[in-house]
């Protein structure tokens, strides 16, 4: 609940089909940003270490993936 952040601002989802995270902006009035680049009414692939921020005065978050579920890692002994 920050200034400039809408109730349905954006969504972050894991895509199992290509083992990646996708950030979807819902045409928010004050924007969604990945590494200071605005995403407007679009979906973009994000990676661990990317900085996500919401609205012009919203908080910033770094995408961090738990070591047990790191993107791009297979299960030991299963390829």
Short mmCIF file of the C-alpha atoms (twelve columns), coordinates in Angstrom:
data_MODEL
# 
_entry.id   MODEL 
# 
loop_
_atom_site.group_PDB 
_atom_site.id 
_atom_site.type_symbol 
_atom_site.label_atom_id 
_atom_site.label_alt_id 
_atom_site.label_comp_id 
_atom_site.label_asym_id 
_atom_site.label_seq_id 
_atom_site.Cartn_x 
_atom_site.Cartn_y 
_atom_site.Cartn_z 
_atom_site.pdbx_PDB_model_num 
ATOM 1  C CA . UNK A 1  0.000  0.000   0.000   1 
ATOM 2  C CA . UNK A 2  2.317  2.700   -1.302  1 
ATOM 3  C CA . UNK A 3  1.490  5.873   -3.193  1 
ATOM 4  C CA . UNK A 4  1.178  5.148   -6.890  1 
ATOM 5  C CA . UNK A 5  0.674  1.411   -6.459  1 
ATOM 6  C CA . UNK A 6  -2.667 0.132   -7.744  1 
ATOM 7  C CA . UNK A 7  -4.727 -2.641  -6.122  1 
ATOM 8  C CA . UNK A 8  -4.108 -4.890  -9.153  1 
ATOM 9  C CA . UNK A 9  -0.776 -3.479  -10.240 1 
ATOM 10 C CA . UNK A 10 1.263  -6.460  -11.443 1 
ATOM 11 C CA . UNK A 11 1.865  -10.177 -10.994 1 
ATOM 12 C CA . UNK A 12 5.020  -12.267 -10.723 1 
ATOM 13 C CA . UNK A 13 4.609  -15.861 -11.869 1 
ATOM 14 C CA . UNK A 14 6.895  -18.842 -12.331 1 
ATOM 15 C CA . UNK A 15 6.702  -20.427 -15.772 1 
ATOM 16 C CA . UNK A 16 7.517  -24.130 -15.395 1 
ATOM 17 C CA . UNK A 17 7.543  -24.640 -19.172 1 
ATOM 18 C CA . UNK A 18 10.783 -22.670 -19.574 1 
ATOM 19 C CA . UNK A 19 11.904 -22.537 -15.916 1 
ATOM 20 C CA . UNK A 20 11.703 -18.742 -15.673 1 
ATOM 21 C CA . UNK A 21 9.880  -15.939 -13.860 1 
ATOM 22 C CA . UNK A 22 7.518  -13.592 -15.706 1 
ATOM 23 C CA . UNK A 23 6.457  -10.163 -14.437 1 
ATOM 24 C CA . UNK A 24 3.128  -8.942  -15.877 1 
ATOM 25 C CA . UNK A 25 2.106  -5.284  -15.534 1 
ATOM 26 C CA . UNK A 26 -1.674 -4.770  -15.500 1 
ATOM 27 C CA . UNK A 27 -1.563 -1.358  -17.249 1 
ATOM 28 C CA . UNK A 28 -0.836 0.325   -13.918 1 
ATOM 29 C CA . UNK A 29 -1.127 4.122   -13.983 1 
ATOM 30 C CA . UNK A 30 2.278  4.724   -12.372 1 
ATOM 31 C CA . UNK A 31 4.218  1.876   -13.933 1 
ATOM 32 C CA . UNK A 32 6.151  -1.223  -13.051 1 
ATOM 33 C CA . UNK A 33 9.928  -1.155  -13.427 1 
ATOM 34 C CA . UNK A 34 12.608 -3.817  -13.915 1 
ATOM 35 C CA . UNK A 35 16.133 -2.504  -13.336 1 
ATOM 36 C CA . UNK A 36 14.761 1.067   -13.759 1 
ATOM 37 C CA . UNK A 37 13.206 0.240   -17.169 1 
ATOM 38 C CA . UNK A 38 9.444  0.742   -17.313 1 
ATOM 39 C CA . UNK A 39 7.161  -2.148  -18.200 1 
ATOM 40 C CA . UNK A 40 3.739  -0.918  -19.333 1 
ATOM 41 C CA . UNK A 41 0.873  -3.357  -19.910 1 
ATOM 42 C CA . UNK A 42 3.290  -6.133  -20.882 1 
ATOM 43 C CA . UNK A 43 4.911  -9.307  -19.596 1 
ATOM 44 C CA . UNK A 44 8.679  -9.583  -19.303 1 
ATOM 45 C CA . UNK A 45 11.000 -12.371 -18.196 1 
ATOM 46 C CA . UNK A 46 12.920 -11.530 -15.012 1 
ATOM 47 C CA . UNK A 47 15.946 -13.227 -13.480 1 
ATOM 48 C CA . UNK A 48 17.375 -13.528 -9.977  1 
ATOM 49 C CA . UNK A 49 19.193 -10.301 -9.153  1 
ATOM 50 C CA . UNK A 50 16.781 -8.085  -11.108 1 
ATOM 51 C CA . UNK A 51 15.391 -5.102  -9.162  1 
ATOM 52 C CA . UNK A 52 11.588 -4.802  -9.354  1 
ATOM 53 C CA . UNK A 53 9.763  -1.631  -8.330  1 
ATOM 54 C CA . UNK A 54 6.122  -0.614  -8.438  1 
ATOM 55 C CA . UNK A 55 4.834  2.909   -8.910  1 
ATOM 56 C CA . UNK A 56 6.923  6.061   -8.855  1 
ATOM 57 C CA . UNK A 57 7.308  6.054   -5.059  1 
ATOM 58 C CA . UNK A 58 6.885  2.339   -4.386  1 
ATOM 59 C CA . UNK A 59 9.423  0.113   -2.701  1 
ATOM 60 C CA . UNK A 60 12.046 -1.772  -4.698  1 
ATOM 61 C CA . UNK A 61 12.568 -5.510  -4.404  1 
ATOM 62 C CA . UNK A 62 15.394 -7.766  -5.551  1 
ATOM 63 C CA . UNK A 63 14.298 -11.082 -7.050  1 
ATOM 64 C CA . UNK A 64 16.000 -13.780 -4.981  1 
ATOM 65 C CA . UNK A 65 15.483 -17.499 -5.588  1 
ATOM 66 C CA . UNK A 66 15.892 -20.049 -2.798  1 
ATOM 67 C CA . UNK A 67 18.997 -22.197 -3.364  1 
ATOM 68 C CA . UNK A 68 16.915 -25.383 -3.481  1 
ATOM 69 C CA . UNK A 69 14.818 -24.010 -6.338  1 
ATOM 70 C CA . UNK A 70 17.389 -22.092 -8.347  1 
ATOM 71 C CA . UNK A 71 16.446 -21.394 -11.927 1 
ATOM 72 C CA . UNK A 72 18.370 -23.497 -14.410 1 
ATOM 73 C CA . UNK A 73 19.395 -26.224 -11.975 1 
ATOM 74 C CA . UNK A 74 18.329 -29.819 -12.510 1 
ATOM 75 C CA . UNK A 75 17.864 -32.460 -9.852  1 
ATOM 76 C CA . UNK A 76 21.094 -34.306 -8.982  1 
ATOM 77 C CA . UNK A 77 21.201 -37.645 -10.767 1 
ATOM 78 C CA . UNK A 78 18.286 -36.774 -13.059 1 
ATOM 79 C CA . UNK A 79 20.086 -34.976 -15.857 1 
# 
